[in-house]
Amino acid sequence: MTRPLIVATALIVVILLRPSSLSTAPPVTWTPGKVMKTVAPGNATITTVSFTSEVNLSDISVFVVPELEPYVTAEPSAFDHIIAEETFTIALTISAPINAPLATFDGTIHLKKWFG
């Protein structure tokens, strides 16, 4: 009797959460500070991250670097107002297309002033 050959492939995404890319970067604390997920091709997972800012902010977008854009989306992707010392939550959907290569992708997600 022969055994079937099982080939496992996975997309591994490592996300470092950065304080911000605002010109005068106010202190922002992310929880957790790093996300590492393994996703099989054709699947997705959702993980929640949160942040607090030491100062009030307005018109802020959640920026996913281009290296992660094919695999990671953030919801919400923008905030009209961030109130100092309050916790805000973002759901990150990490997905791997069915034809995703076996690879590790590193990148960052940070906050940016939204001018649109």
C-alpha angles and dihedrals in degrees: 000000000000123000120228116250111240116199115194121200128175143177113230117200123192115191123189112198111220126204093240145294095232114136091246097030109213116208109276121177120206126202113232101019093208135029123199119181135171115211126184117226112276093022138097138198132198122217128179125225129179138199142190128202126210091218137040113265134187137197096018126166127199106236120207111192116243092250089064100035095094090056109026133058127177126215119226094028095189142025125210092200133012114194118214116258094007120120118240123192130214125190112217116202111202113191137175120207115232090255095046114144122239097260147127118239121198125193148126139254118205144158123264135184107257114225098176 
